[in-house]
Amino acid sequence: QVQLVESGGGLVQPGGSLRLSCAASVSIISINAMGWYRQAPGKERELVAAITSLGITNSASSVKGRFTISRDNAKNTVYLQINSLKPEDTADYYCHAYIAPIREHHWGEGTQVTVSS
């Protein structure tokens, strides 16, 4: 069973930065794709950014240039660097892992990001 533990959320002022971490209980080399999703109050969960086992990244148009996803295979951790935060970035951020051969999806419990002055 893959366990994902997020950390790094918090309260930050507009224009600030945060780095979210997602630590996996297994080697992330074995995970085909990992990503970050977010869900704001009253809204559906949306993909923010994703990275494959080959290091190919993708991100939502709303966060391009501000959010960067990366991975450290040695630490089994995926990061989301968030810069120039806006109030509309306020949401719960969830880590996701997809293992293609067995079609398994795994989710972390989320970390809250609040952008407010």
Secondary structure in CASP SS format (residue, H / E / C, confidence):
PFRMAT SS
TARGET T0000
AUTHOR 0000-0000-0000
METHOD secondary structure of the structure
MODEL  1
Q C 1.00
V C 1.00
Q C 1.00
L E 1.00
V E 1.00
E E 1.00
S E 1.00
G C 1.00
G C 1.00
G E 1.00
L E 1.00
V E 1.00
Q C 1.00
P C 1.00
G C 1.00
G C 1.00
S C 1.00
L E 1.00
R E 1.00
L E 1.00
S E 1.00
C E 1.00
A E 1.00
A E 1.00
S C 1.00
V C 1.00
S C 1.00
I H 1.00
I H 1.00
S H 1.00
I C 1.00
N C 1.00
A E 1.00
M E 1.00
G E 1.00
W E 1.00
Y E 1.00
R E 1.00
Q E 1.00
A C 1.00
P C 1.00
G C 1.00
K C 1.00
E C 1.00
R C 1.00
E E 1.00
L E 1.00
V E 1.00
A E 1.00
A E 1.00
I E 1.00
T E 1.00
S C 1.00
L C 1.00
G C 1.00
I C 1.00
T E 1.00
N E 1.00
S E 1.00
A C 1.00
S C 1.00
S C 1.00
V C 1.00
K C 1.00
G C 1.00
R C 1.00
F E 1.00
T E 1.00
I E 1.00
S E 1.00
R E 1.00
D E 1.00
N H 1.00
A H 1.00
K H 1.00
N C 1.00
T E 1.00
V E 1.00
Y E 1.00
L E 1.00
Q E 1.00
I E 1.00
N C 1.00
S C 1.00
L C 1.00
K C 1.00
P H 1.00
E H 1.00
D H 1.00
T C 1.00
A E 1.00
D E 1.00
Y E 1.00
Y E 1.00
C E 1.00
H E 1.00
A E 1.00
Y E 1.00
I E 1.00
A H 1.00
P H 1.00
I H 1.00
R C 1.00
E E 1.00
H E 1.00
H E 1.00
W E 1.00
G C 1.00
E C 1.00
G C 1.00
T E 1.00
Q E 1.00
V E 1.00
T E 1.00
V E 1.00
S C 1.00
S C 1.00
END
